[in-house]
Amino acid sequence: MNNLIVSIIVTVVSLPLIFFAFWKLWFLRNPKRVIPKGNNLICPADGKVIDVIPFNKKEIVFNKGNKRIFGQIRTLTKDIADEGFMISIFMSPFNVHYNRAPISGKIKSVIHKPGKLLAVNTINAGLVNEKTETIIENKDLKIKVIQIAGFLARRIETFVQSNDNVKKGDVYGLINLGSQVSIIITKNVNVLVKKGEKVKAGETILGELK
């Protein structure tokens, strides 16, 4: 009987340690990635592309007539360009959670914005949820990468600050337990990814400069 009680106590005490080890080894894994060379942008996150949305000053192509959605997207895009694309990637809890810089350049700003914590497998949730927006700029491009919190992923970490320099493929942030990452780019980029495509941070080429 005493041995049974001891076994139960050991099991109960061990469970948090086992969970922590699993979380550390699996959820915080950071596999090496081969960064593509060339004048291109790479995906900032592992996951599945849930939307590629062209926009301009007057409309967003995927949802004409919806002024609320248009206004929310323009709020995100207006400090990058009047015309371009917003690409959103859904990160499941089973994806790698580290985020990588899509281009080399200087960090112009890092801004955290409070919001809701809805499930993030749709574009709408990505517009209203808590987020951190990071703008990166070089001589050819100015982009914004948006880390979006969700129902499970309530902890966004960003490892850079304004005036830091990053290289394409550098790990710059982390969203625990997956979530959504969006990237806003200008119209001089030829987008190569499509809705529904599975992508890898640091390896999948998102687009090439025209």
N, C-alpha and C positions, 0 to 999 in steps of 0.2 A: 504493500500500500504506500509506504514511504517513497519507494522508488518511483511509483506512478506519479505521486505528487511532485517529486523533484523533476521528472521528465516533463510534466505539464508546465512547471515554472520555467524551465530552461527553454521550452518551445516558445512560450509567450514572450520571454525576454529576447529571444533570438529573432523573432519575426521583424521587429523594426530595423534590426541590423541587416537582415537579409534584404528587406525592401530598400534600404538606403544603398546597399551595395548594387542592387539591380538598377536603381535609379541612376546611380553614378556611372555605371558601366554601360548601360543601354541608352537611357534617355539623354545623357550628357556625352554620348560618343561624338567624336569629331574626326571622322576619317579623312585621310589625306586626299586631296583633289588635284587633278592635273589641270592647271589653268590654261585655257586656249590662248594662243598668241594671235596677234592681229588687231585690226582696228574695229573691235566689236565690244558688245556689252554681254555680260554673263548673268545668269539668273541669280538673284540674291538669296533664294531659299529652295530647299527640297520640297517637292509636293506635286500638286496637280493644278494646271492653269484653269481657273474657273471663269475668266473673262479676258478678252482683249478688246478694249473699248476705245475707238477713235473719238476725239473731241475737237471742237473748235469754239470760237467765241459765241456761236449762235445755237449749237446743238450738240448732243451726244448721239452717235449713230444708233446705238443698240436700243434706245428707249425714247424715241422722238415723242414730244408732247408732254413728257413727265417733268414738269418744271421743278418739282422738289428734288428729284434725283439729279437733274441738270445742275441745280444750284449747289448741291452738296459736292458734286464732282468738280465744279468750277472753283469752289472754295479750296480744294486740294491742288488744283492745277494752275491757278492764276499766277503764282509766283515762279512758275517754271516756263510756261509757254501759253500762247493763245491757241495753238494747234499742236496736236500730238496724239499720244496713246497712253492709256492707263491699263497696265497688265496686273492682274491679281492672281496670286498663287495660294491655294489652300494647303496648309501643313497639317497633316494628321498627327496624332500622338505617337505614331510609329515612325515618322520621318525624323531625320537629323534636325535638331532644333537650332543649330548655329546659323547665323546669317552672314553673307559675304558681300563685299563691295563689288558692284557690277562694273565699275570703271576705276581707273586710277585718277586721283585728283585731290583737291583740298576740300575738307569739310567746311561748308559755309555756315551751317546752322544745325542744331539738334534741339527739337522742340517737342515736349511732351504735352499731350492734350487729353484731359479727362473725357469719359464718355460711358456708354453702356457696355455690358459684357454679354452680348448675345452670341449664339452659336455662329461660327465664322465661315461656314461653307457656302455663303451667298455673298454677292457683291454689296447688297444693301446693308448687311451687318457691318461690313468693312468700312462703310461710310460713317456710321454713327457710333462705333465702339471706341473705347479708349485706345490711344495710339501714340507712337513716337515717330516724328517725321525728321528725316535726315537728308539734307541737301548736299550733293557732291558736285563739284564743278572742275572742269579742265578747259583747255583752250578750244576744244571742239564741242563739248557737251555740258549741259547742266541738267541734272536729274534729281528726282526725289524718291527716296525709298521709305516706305511706311510700314513699320512693325505694328500689328494690330492685335490687341488682347481679345480674349474671348471667354466663353463660359468656363472652360477648363484652364486655359492659359491666361492667368491673371498676373503674370510677372514678366515684364519686358525689361531686358537689360541692353544697354548701348555702351560699348566700350570706347567710343570716340567722343570728342568734343570739338567745338568750333576752332578752326585754324589748324587742326591736325591734318596730316597728309596720309593718304591710304593708297595702296596698290591694288590693282584689280585682283580679286580673289581673296583679299585679306578678310579674316573673320572680324566683323565689327560689332556684332550683337548676338543676342540669344533670346528666344521666346520659349519658356518652359512649357512642355506638353503640347507643342504645336500651336497653330493658330492660322493667321493669314498675313501675307506680306504683299504689298502692292508697290509697283514702280511706275513713276510718271516720267515719260521721255518725250523728246521733241520730234517734230515731223521729219527731221533729216535722218531718222533711223529707219532702216528696212527691217520690220519685225519678222522674225523667223519662227516664233512659237505660235501654237494654235490652241484654242479652247479645248480642254480635255486632255492635253498632252502632259505626260509626266516629265518632270524636270529635276535636275540636280544643281544645287548651289555650287558655283565655282567651276562647273564643267559644261553645262548646257548653254549654248550661245543663244541669247535672247534676241539679239538683233545686230545688224552691221550698219556702219555709217554709209550713207549714200554718197 
